[in-house]
């Protein structure tokens, strides 16, 4: 995921931007974790911040949505087994 955006994996937790928003969206779709757990994982942000990030994704251009769909197709589908 980080490689797609040419960022370090740690940056997904430390910085905001399209890479982090995409990671949060995919985590919400694939892990079964709560928004609170996802927020804690991605730098200790609140569940409200996760919700805002997802809202931005829903309102983004079609190109960003296509990127998310492409990435989702490339990722394994057993993320629900992961523990926070």
C-alpha positions, -999 to 999 in steps of 0.1 A, spaced: 0 0 0 27 25 10 47 15 -21 18 25 -43 21 61 -30 59 60 -27 58 66 11 73 47 40 48 25 59 55 46 91 42 76 72 8 61 70 6 65 108 24 98 111 11 120 82 -22 128 66 -28 127 29 -42 104 2 -20 74 12 -33 75 47 -69 81 37 -66 51 13 -51 29 40 -78 39 64 -106 31 39 -91 -2 30 -87 -11 67 -124 -3 72 -134 -24 43 -112 -54 49 -104 -58 86 -136 -59 105 -120 -36 130 -139 -7 146 -132 28 134 -117 34 169 -93 5 165 -83 17 130 -78 52 144 -55 39 171 -35 19 146 -31 49 122 -14 73 146 -39 75 175 -65 95 156 -101 95 168 -129 75 154 -144 108 142 -112 115 123 -115 81 106 -151 89 97 -140 123 82 -113 105 62 -138 81 48 -161 109 39 -134 125 20 -128 92 1 -165 90 -7 -164 126 -21 -131 121 -40 -127 120 -78 -134 87 -96 -96 82 -102 -90 79 -64 -119 55 -61 -105 34 -89 -71 33 -71 -88 21 -40 -106 -7 -59 -74 -17 -76 -55 -19 -43 -83 -38 -27 -82 -64 -54 -44 -69 -48 -47 -74 -11 -53 -106 7 -89 -110 20 -81 -125 54 -74 -92 72 -102 -100 97 -78 -124 114 -54 -96 123 -53 -83 158 -48 -46 169 
